[in-house]
Amino acid sequence: MNVLDTIDSGCVNSVSFSMILFDQIIPCIDKLSKFPSLMKLTFSKTMLKDLKQLNRLGSLKLTDLDILPEDNPITSFRFLRAFVVFLFPKTLIRFNQEEITDQERQQALQQFTPLKSAMAHIPSGLLSKSQIQIMYGHCFKDVSDADDSDLENDTMKISAHEKLIQSIVTESVDEFNKNAAFEVQWKQMMESLLECDI
């Protein structure tokens, strides 16, 4: 990956990653943002598996993004295309070589803006792995599980997900506040115990 340091950044308009774990690519994303002509990224066999990873690409101004299905488990998420459109609302023209419509942009904004707002109010590291899975994964059922009735009820599901997210945020903030109060009290108790021994 050090090759990114040696090439003229103004000449690169497309980068393809293949057979490199996505987590090893993450440190290169800041370098990629310094490539003014970069328009397209392709991920093949990179073990891209969750939206949190994909979210790291949001700082780039891409027009094309391809995530090939082989060894990229994230491609099984039913709402992956909508999330990608939401992640790049103004610049992305094609995802997996299919053009993005204005209607898709509007739907993606409606679908994911509440999630983004909720996540902005949660201190980092506050959510457990299961809560993150609920927020990032629960609403992204595998495509193979979807049927026509699932697709018709998407609007109702979005509303249910908003309520779920709100309850998780409230619960997490309460837990964070309780932990912060406990830490203060614990420190005071330890200090008073140490003073008694002296």
Secondary structure, 3 states (H helix, E strand, C coil): CCHHHHCCHHHCCEEEEECCCHHHHHHHHHHHCCCCCCCEEEEECCCCCCHHHHHHHHHCCCCEEEECCCCCHHHHECCHHHHHHHHCCCCCCEECCEECCHHHHHHHHHHHHHHHHHHHCCCCCCCCHHHHHHHHHHCCCEHHHCCHHHHHCHHHHHHHHHHHHHHHHHHHHHHHHHHHHHHHHHHHHHHHHHHHHC
